[in-house]
Amino acid sequence: MTQNLQQQSNLSPDEALKRKSRYLRGTILESLADSITGSATSDDIKLLKFHGTYQQDDRDLRVERMRQKLEPAYSFMVRIRMPGGICTADQWLQLDEIAQKYANNSLRITTRQTFQYHGVIKRYLKSTIAGINKAALSTIAACGDVNRNVVCHNNPYLSTCHEEVYDWAKRLSNRFLPQTGAYPEIWLDKEKISADSSIKEEPLYGETYLPRKFKIGIALPPSNDIDVFAQDLGLIAINDGNHLIGFNVSVGGGMGMTHNVPETYPRLASVIGFCTLDQIFEVAEHIIRIQRDFGNRSDRQQARLKYTIDSRGIDWFKEELNQRLGWKLESPRPYHFESNNDPFGWVQDFKGNWHLSLCLLSGRIKDTPEQPLMTGLREIAKIHQGDFRLTTNQNLTIANIPPAEKKNIEALVEKYHLPMPEKISRVRQDAMSCVALPTCGLAMAESERMLPDFLNKLEAILARIGLQNDPITVRVTGCPNGCGRPYISEIALVGKSLGRYNLYLGAEFAGQRLNKLYKESLTEDEIIETLTPIFKHYAQDRNKGEYFGNFVVRMGYVEEVKEGKDFNKKDIELKAVKTA
């Protein structure tokens, strides 16, 4: 391993922790056994991320518990590793049972095309993870400084090319799994391996793993439903009409940033070439190795692949990759994207089976008095002969339904009032949010809990103007870290403080251009007041077929962002003036 020497001499505390963790073991077993507190130690909290779980606490209860001199109401978020977002009906029922037994009676579909649980207290954490493994799934590397859940188009039954894309997602996921024995030892009570230091538990990652998280996604044009340019490694599938022949390779995507730190910014991945199917493992592994060796291990705010590339230049990256490969990528093949949203409703595949895609706002699956969603999906899983497919836009496909089963599924959809698209506005269909409050420790504002009421207000304005049937993407996040991929949304609300959001406008509808800050620190009502005249202008003066994001750029509401380094252009210029 040829680590960057400058960074080896100045490792961040997180890097030192990984190095001394004995390949992610730390003192996690001791933390789990400590019944005096609902928390793990500060070091183990960081290591637990690699095992697929984050420690959180209920922020709604913080002040009252502090008044009562109690520790915070600690619990854990547990995320599943599920490449391509696929689970069987039997797995669905097992995951549902875990949610009822150990979590908060809900499942949540994430923007990484998998499930996560919330509210798992420490004494149930091992039982939860063991239960997930009993369902032939896992949580390893769902979080942490490793390659995370590999995402792709969610329905491999639509064509042979879709099948092949899903197969590659699984193969890439398995290829880059951490090899440490810590996971089965801690959660599955497997026998410990030898303590012999000569054993190389991580031949790819090494003892310090990657500098930060790494994400891989595969898109099949013309759909960019997985936001391929938001991935550290994006693969754009190229086919001959019947089968895949290779991938255009894009590198350096990432959504995270920090308020008032202009050196941090979202970035869309750069397309650097084309490789054939038999070359993809070699290409992907060397890209991961470059990030391992050159990623910033001194400053975690600058540790993602996007900063590794921008600090040295894309030409340097391509040359480094070519040198390691011993050959050059071909020139990119032509491709075309039309949108980054999900289609909804019923569709029949080339084999005659049916698939029903449902819009699940914020991906939350739970029962409410108006809509017993979790119960309805549980009853469907009991009779369903196919499987379930999650999307990176937090939606769900009940997939591979034989023609004879379709009427039974339709009856359950109606009985449990499941969210069919004809009952949901267009802007609501395409909306997304992160979890934010009360559980996320990074949240500065509400997100999932505020989205329904905000959309009610937005729908009323759009209907009055005559835009109720127009596709406009809206994404809300409680902080600037970008979990809901807000910076490639035509309208984005990014939490700044409690009840206030920065408003971003101007992304391209298919996820191929970043948006730009329009106004700062607005309340929900101020956002509606700000958007209303822009919507009116759009309704009156748009060109035929022009999307909202393109319109606001053309009319000068915001500048076009051509690359990530331009995202905070005015902030950087202002900082330079102050420094001078």
C-alpha positions in Angstrom: 0.0 0.0 0.0 1.6 3.3 -1.1 0.0 5.7 1.4 0.5 9.4 0.9 3.5 10.2 3.2 2.4 13.8 4.1 -0.9 12.5 5.4 0.6 9.6 7.2 2.6 12.1 9.3 -0.5 14.0 10.3 -3.4 11.5 10.7 -6.7 12.8 12.1 -8.0 11.2 15.3 -10.4 9.0 13.3 -7.5 7.6 11.3 -5.6 6.8 14.5 -8.7 5.1 15.9 -9.1 2.9 12.9 -5.4 1.9 13.0 -5.6 0.8 16.6 -9.1 -0.8 16.4 -7.9 -4.3 15.5 -9.8 -4.2 12.3 -13.0 -2.6 13.7 -13.2 -4.5 16.9 -12.3 -1.8 19.3 -14.1 -2.3 22.6 -17.5 -2.8 21.1 -18.3 -6.0 23.0 -17.5 -4.2 26.2 -19.7 -1.3 25.3 -22.6 -3.6 24.5 -22.2 -5.4 27.8 -22.2 -2.1 29.8 -25.8 -1.9 31.2 -25.2 1.3 33.2 -25.6 3.5 30.1 -27.5 3.4 26.9 -24.5 4.7 25.1 -21.4 3.2 23.7 -17.9 4.8 24.2 -17.0 7.7 22.0 -14.5 5.5 20.1 -16.9 2.6 19.7 -19.6 4.9 18.4 -17.3 5.7 15.4 -16.4 2.1 14.9 -20.0 0.9 15.0 -20.7 2.9 11.8 -18.6 0.3 9.9 -20.9 -2.4 11.3 -24.0 -0.5 9.9 -25.2 1.4 13.0 -25.2 5.0 14.3 -25.8 6.0 17.9 -28.4 8.7 18.2 -30.7 10.2 20.8 -34.2 11.6 20.9 -33.6 15.3 20.6 -37.3 16.0 21.4 -36.5 14.7 24.9 -33.1 16.2 25.5 -34.1 19.3 27.5 -36.5 17.4 29.8 -34.1 14.6 30.4 -31.4 17.1 31.2 -33.7 18.8 33.7 -34.3 15.5 35.3 -30.6 14.8 35.4 -31.0 11.8 33.1 -28.7 10.9 30.2 -30.1 11.5 26.7 -32.6 8.9 25.4 -30.0 7.0 23.4 -30.9 4.6 20.7 -29.4 3.3 17.4 -30.1 3.6 13.8 -29.4 0.3 12.0 -29.0 0.3 8.2 -29.1 -2.8 6.0 -26.7 -3.6 3.2 -28.9 -4.6 0.3 -27.3 -4.1 -3.2 -29.8 -3.0 -5.8 -32.5 -2.7 -3.1 -34.0 -6.1 -3.4 -35.6 -8.4 -0.8 -37.9 -11.4 -1.0 -41.4 -11.5 0.5 -40.0 -13.8 3.3 -37.3 -11.3 4.0 -39.8 -8.5 4.1 -41.8 -10.3 6.8 -38.7 -10.9 8.8 -37.6 -7.3 8.6 -41.2 -6.2 9.5 -41.1 -8.5 12.6 -37.8 -6.9 13.7 -39.3 -3.4 13.3 -42.2 -4.4 15.6 -40.0 -6.2 18.1 -37.0 -4.0 18.4 -37.4 -0.7 16.6 -40.1 2.0 16.4 -42.7 0.0 14.4 -41.5 1.4 11.2 -39.2 0.8 8.3 -37.6 3.6 6.3 -36.3 3.3 2.7 -33.1 5.3 2.4 -31.7 7.2 -0.5 -29.1 4.4 -0.8 -31.8 2.0 -1.8 -32.0 0.0 1.4 -33.8 -0.1 4.8 -32.9 1.4 8.1 -34.4 1.1 11.5 -34.7 3.8 14.1 -35.1 3.7 17.9 -33.2 0.5 18.6 -32.0 0.6 22.2 -28.6 -0.8 23.0 -29.7 -4.0 24.7 -31.6 -4.9 21.5 -28.9 -3.9 19.1 -27.2 -7.3 18.9 -30.6 -9.1 18.5 -31.6 -6.7 15.7 -28.4 -7.2 13.7 -28.4 -10.9 14.3 -32.1 -11.0 13.1 -31.1 -9.2 9.9 -28.4 -11.7 9.3 -30.9 -14.5 9.9 -32.9 -13.1 7.1 -29.9 -13.6 4.8 -29.0 -9.9 4.8 -26.3 -7.9 6.6 -25.4 -4.5 8.0 -21.7 -4.7 7.4 -20.3 -1.6 5.6 -23.8 0.0 5.3 -22.0 3.0 6.9 -18.4 3.8 7.6 -15.2 4.6 5.6 -15.7 1.8 3.0 -17.6 1.1 -0.1 -21.3 1.3 0.9 -24.5 -0.1 -0.6 -24.2 -0.4 -4.4 -27.3 1.1 -6.0 -28.8 0.6 -9.4 -32.1 0.7 -11.3 -34.5 -1.2 -9.0 -36.3 -3.6 -11.4 -34.2 -6.2 -13.2 -37.2 -7.8 -14.8 -37.9 -5.0 -17.3 -35.3 -6.2 -19.8 -32.2 -8.3 -20.1 -30.1 -5.2 -19.7 -31.9 -4.4 -16.4 -31.1 -7.9 -15.2 -27.4 -7.5 -16.1 -27.2 -4.1 -14.3 -28.6 -5.7 -11.1 -26.1 -8.6 -11.4 -23.2 -6.2 -11.6 -24.5 -4.2 -8.6 -24.4 -7.5 -6.5 -21.0 -8.5 -7.8 -19.4 -5.1 -7.1 -21.0 -5.1 -3.7 -19.5 -8.5 -2.8 -16.2 -7.7 -4.4 -15.6 -4.7 -2.1 -17.0 -6.0 1.2 -14.6 -5.6 4.2 -13.0 -8.9 5.1 -12.6 -8.3 8.9 -13.7 -11.0 11.2 -14.9 -8.5 13.7 -18.5 -8.5 12.3 -19.3 -12.2 12.7 -17.4 -12.2 16.1 -19.4 -9.4 17.6 -22.9 -9.9 16.2 -23.1 -13.6 15.2 -21.0 -15.1 18.0 -18.5 -16.6 15.6 -15.2 -17.9 17.0 -12.5 -15.3 17.0 -9.7 -15.6 14.5 -6.1 -15.8 15.5 -4.6 -12.7 17.0 -1.5 -13.2 14.8 -0.6 -9.8 13.5 0.6 -11.3 10.2 -3.0 -12.2 9.2 -4.1 -9.6 6.6 -7.7 -9.1 7.3 -8.2 -6.3 4.8 -6.1 -6.9 1.7 -7.8 -4.0 -0.1 -8.6 -1.5 2.6 -5.8 -2.0 5.0 -6.0 -1.2 8.7 -7.1 2.4 8.2 -9.7 1.6 5.5 -10.7 4.5 3.3 -10.4 8.2 4.2 -14.2 8.6 4.0 -17.3 6.8 2.7 -17.3 5.6 -0.9 -20.4 5.1 -3.0 -20.9 3.2 -6.3 -24.0 3.5 -8.5 -25.0 2.0 -11.8 -27.4 3.9 -14.1 -29.2 2.5 -17.2 -30.0 5.4 -19.7 -32.3 7.1 -20.4 -33.2 6.8 -16.6 -30.8 8.5 -14.1 -33.0 7.4 -11.2 -30.0 6.6 -9.0 -28.3 10.1 -9.6 -25.2 8.5 -11.1 -23.3 11.8 -10.9 -23.7 12.0 -7.2 -21.6 8.8 -6.8 -17.9 8.6 -6.0 -17.8 6.0 -8.8 -20.7 6.2 -11.2 -21.2 3.6 -14.0 -23.3 4.5 -17.0 -24.4 1.2 -18.6 -23.9 1.1 -22.4 -25.7 -1.6 -24.3 -26.2 -2.9 -27.9 -30.0 -3.0 -27.5 -30.0 -6.5 -26.1 -27.1 -6.8 -23.7 -24.6 -4.6 -21.8 -21.3 -4.1 -23.5 -19.6 -2.0 -20.9 -19.8 1.2 -18.8 -18.9 4.8 -19.1 -16.9 5.5 -15.9 -17.5 8.7 -13.9 -15.6 9.7 -10.7 -15.8 12.2 -7.9 -19.4 12.8 -7.2 -20.6 13.7 -3.7 -23.2 15.8 -2.1 -21.9 16.8 1.3 -20.8 20.3 2.3 -20.7 22.5 5.4 -22.4 25.9 5.9 -20.0 28.9 5.8 -17.1 26.8 4.8 -16.7 27.6 1.1 -13.9 25.1 0.6 -16.5 22.4 1.0 -19.0 21.8 -1.8 -21.1 19.3 -3.7 -19.6 18.0 -6.9 -21.0 16.0 -9.8 -18.9 13.2 -11.1 -16.7 13.6 -14.2 -16.9 11.1 -17.0 -13.4 9.9 -17.7 -13.9 7.0 -20.2 -15.4 3.7 -21.2 -14.5 0.2 -20.1 -15.7 -3.2 -21.2 -17.5 -5.6 -18.8 -14.4 -7.8 -18.3 -12.4 -4.7 -17.2 -14.8 -3.2 -14.7 -13.5 -5.0 -11.6 -10.0 -3.9 -12.3 -11.0 -0.3 -13.0 -13.2 0.0 -9.9 -10.6 -1.5 -7.6 -7.9 0.8 -8.8 -10.1 3.8 -8.4 -10.8 2.7 -4.8 -7.0 2.2 -4.3 -6.2 5.7 -5.6 -8.6 7.2 -3.0 -7.2 4.9 -0.3 -3.6 6.1 -1.1 -4.2 9.8 -1.8 -7.4 10.7 0.0 -6.9 13.4 2.7 -6.5 11.6 6.0 -5.7 14.8 8.0 -9.0 16.7 7.4 -12.2 14.7 7.1 -14.0 17.7 5.6 -11.6 17.3 2.6 -11.5 13.5 2.5 -14.0 12.5 -0.1 -12.8 11.4 -3.6 -14.2 14.7 -5.1 -11.6 16.7 -3.1 -8.8 14.2 -3.9 -9.6 14.8 -7.6 -10.0 18.6 -7.4 -6.9 19.1 -5.3 -4.8 17.5 -8.0 -6.8 17.8 -11.1 -8.8 15.4 -13.2 -5.9 14.9 -15.7 -3.7 13.8 -12.8 -6.4 11.3 -11.7 -6.8 9.8 -15.2 -3.0 9.5 -15.6 -2.7 7.8 -12.2 -5.5 5.4 -13.1 -4.0 4.6 -16.5 -0.6 4.0 -14.9 -2.0 1.6 -12.4 -4.1 -0.2 -15.0 -1.2 -0.4 -17.5 -3.7 0.6 -20.2 -6.1 3.5 -21.0 -9.8 3.7 -20.8 -11.5 4.2 -24.2 -13.4 7.4 -25.0 -16.8 7.6 -23.4 -19.7 6.2 -25.5 -22.8 8.3 -26.3 -25.6 8.3 -23.7 -28.7 10.3 -22.9 -30.6 10.9 -19.6 -34.2 12.1 -19.5 -35.0 12.3 -15.8 -33.9 11.2 -12.3 -37.3 10.4 -10.9 -39.3 7.1 -10.5 -42.2 6.0 -12.7 -45.2 4.9 -10.7 -48.2 2.6 -11.1 -48.5 -0.7 -13.0 -46.1 -1.9 -15.7 -45.9 -5.3 -17.4 -42.5 -6.7 -18.3 -41.3 -8.6 -21.4 -42.1 -11.9 -19.6 -45.7 -11.0 -18.9 -45.4 -10.4 -15.2 -46.6 -7.2 -13.4 -44.9 -4.6 -11.2 -46.5 -2.0 -9.1 -44.5 1.1 -8.0 -45.8 3.0 -5.1 -44.8 6.6 -4.0 -43.8 6.5 -0.3 -43.2 10.0 1.0 -39.7 10.1 2.6 -39.6 6.3 2.4 -41.4 5.9 5.7 -43.3 2.7 6.1 -45.6 2.8 9.2 -49.3 2.6 10.1 -51.3 5.8 10.5 -55.1 6.0 11.2 -55.6 7.2 7.6 -53.2 4.7 5.9 -52.2 1.4 7.5 -49.3 1.2 5.1 -47.1 -1.2 7.1 -50.0 -3.6 7.8 -51.0 -3.5 4.1 -47.5 -4.3 2.8 -47.2 -7.1 5.5 -50.4 -8.6 4.2 -49.2 -8.4 0.6 -45.9 -10.0 1.6 -47.8 -13.0 3.0 -49.3 -13.9 -0.4 -46.8 -12.3 -2.8 -44.9 -14.7 -5.1 -42.4 -12.2 -6.3 -40.2 -9.8 -4.4 -39.9 -6.1 -3.3 -37.7 -3.5 -4.9 -36.6 -0.3 -3.2 -35.5 2.9 -5.1 -32.9 5.5 -4.4 -35.8 8.0 -4.4 -37.3 6.3 -1.4 -40.1 4.5 -3.2 -41.2 0.9 -3.5 -42.0 -1.6 -6.3 -44.0 -4.7 -5.6 -42.3 -6.7 -8.3 -42.6 -9.8 -10.4 -46.4 -10.4 -9.8 -47.7 -13.3 -11.9 -50.8 -12.3 -14.0 -53.0 -14.6 -11.9 -51.9 -12.8 -8.7 -52.5 -9.2 -9.9 -56.2 -9.1 -8.8 -55.3 -10.2 -5.2 -52.6 -7.6 -4.9 -55.0 -4.9 -6.3 -57.6 -5.9 -3.7 -55.1 -5.5 -0.8 -53.8 -2.1 -2.2 -57.4 -0.9 -2.1 -58.3 -2.4 1.3 -55.3 -0.8 3.0 -55.4 2.5 1.1 -51.9 2.2 -0.3 -50.6 5.3 -2.1 -51.4 4.9 -5.7 -50.0 7.6 -7.9 -53.3 8.9 -9.3 -54.1 10.1 -5.8 -50.8 11.9 -5.3 -49.8 15.3 -6.8 -46.8 15.4 -9.2 -44.7 17.5 -7.0 -45.3 15.1 -4.1 -44.4 12.1 -6.2 -40.9 13.5 -6.8 -40.2 15.0 -3.4 -37.6 13.6 -1.0 -36.3 14.3 2.5 -33.8 13.0 5.0 -34.8 11.9 8.5 -33.4 14.9 10.4 -35.1 15.6 13.8 -35.6 14.1 16.3 -33.0 11.4 15.8 -30.2 12.7 13.6 -27.5 14.4 15.6 -26.4 16.6 12.7 -29.9 18.0 11.9 -30.2 21.8 12.2 -33.9 21.9 11.1 -36.8 19.6 10.5 -37.0 17.6 7.2 -39.2 14.5 7.1 -41.6 15.9 9.7 -42.1 19.2 7.9 -42.3 17.9 4.4 -46.0 16.9 4.3 -47.3 20.3 5.4 -44.8 22.2 3.2 -46.0 20.2 0.2 -49.6 21.0 1.1 -48.7 24.7 0.9 -46.7 24.2 -2.3 -49.5 22.2 -4.0 -52.0 24.9 -3.3 -49.8 27.5 -5.0 -49.0 25.3 -8.0 -52.7 24.4 -8.5 -53.7 28.1 -8.4 -51.1 28.9 -11.0 -51.9 25.9 -13.2 -48.7 24.0 -12.6 -50.2 21.1 -10.6 -49.3 18.5 -13.3 -45.8 19.8 -14.1 -42.8 17.8 -12.8 -40.7 19.9 -10.4 -38.3 18.1 -8.1 -38.2 19.3 -4.4 -35.8 17.9 -1.8 -35.5 18.9 1.8 -32.6 18.1 4.2 -32.1 19.1 7.8 -28.5 20.0 7.4 -26.0 20.6 4.5 -24.5 17.0 4.5 -26.6 16.1 1.5 -28.2 12.8 2.5 -31.3 13.5 0.4 -29.2 14.6 -2.6 -30.6 18.2 -2.4 -28.0 19.9 -4.6 -29.2 18.2 -7.7 -32.9 19.1 -7.1 -34.6 21.9 -9.0 -35.8 23.3 -5.6 -33.9 22.4 -2.5 -34.4 23.4 1.2 -31.3 22.8 3.3 -31.6 23.3 7.0 -29.7 26.3 8.5 -31.3 26.5 11.9 -34.5 25.5 13.6 -37.3 26.5 11.3 -35.1 28.1 8.7 -33.6 26.9 5.4 -31.3 28.0 2.7 -33.2 27.9 -0.7 -31.4 26.5 -3.7 -32.6 26.6 -7.3 -31.6 25.7 -10.8 -30.5 22.0 -10.9 -31.1 20.2 -14.2 -34.1 17.8 -14.2 -32.1 14.7 -15.0 -29.5 15.3 -12.3 -26.8 16.6 -14.6 -26.3 20.1 -13.1 -26.0 21.4 -9.5 -28.3 24.0 -8.2 -27.2 27.3 -6.6 -28.0 29.2 -3.4 -30.8 31.7 -4.0 -31.7 33.0 -0.6 -30.6 32.2 2.9 -32.3 31.4 6.2 -35.9 31.5 5.2 -38.9 30.2 7.1 -41.3 27.8 5.3 -43.8 30.7 4.7 -41.0 32.9 3.4 -40.0 30.1 1.0 -43.6 29.9 -0.3 -43.7 33.7 -0.7 -40.3 33.7 -2.5 -41.3 30.8 -4.9 -44.8 32.1 -5.8 -43.8 34.9 -8.2 -41.1 32.7 -9.8 -43.7 30.0 -10.4 -46.0 32.6 -12.0 -43.1 33.8 -14.2 -42.4 30.2 -15.2 -46.0 29.5 -16.1 -46.1 32.6 -18.3 -42.8 32.7 -20.0 -41.3 29.2 -20.2 -40.3 27.7 -23.5 -42.1 24.6 -24.7 -40.9 21.6 -22.7 -38.6 23.7 -20.5 -38.1 22.4 -17.0 -38.2 24.6 -14.0 -34.5 24.3 -13.2 -33.5 25.3 -16.7 -35.9 28.2 -16.6 -34.6 29.8 -13.5 -31.1 29.6 -14.9 -32.1 31.1 -18.2 -33.9 33.9 -16.6 -31.0 34.7 -14.3 -32.5 33.9 -10.9 -29.3 31.9 -10.2 -26.1 31.4 -12.1 -25.4 28.1 -13.8 -23.1 26.0 -11.8 -20.7 24.3 -14.2 -18.6 22.5 -11.7 -18.5 21.9 -7.9 -15.8 24.5 -7.3 -18.2 27.1 -8.6 -21.0 26.2 -6.2 -19.7 28.6 -3.5 -18.2 31.1 -5.9 -19.5 34.3 -4.3 -18.6 33.0 -0.8 -15.0 32.2 -1.9 -14.7 35.7 -3.6 -16.0 37.4 -0.4 -13.6 35.4 1.8 -10.7 36.4 -0.5 -11.6 40.1 -0.2 -11.8 39.9 3.6 -8.5 38.1 3.8 -6.8 40.7 1.6 
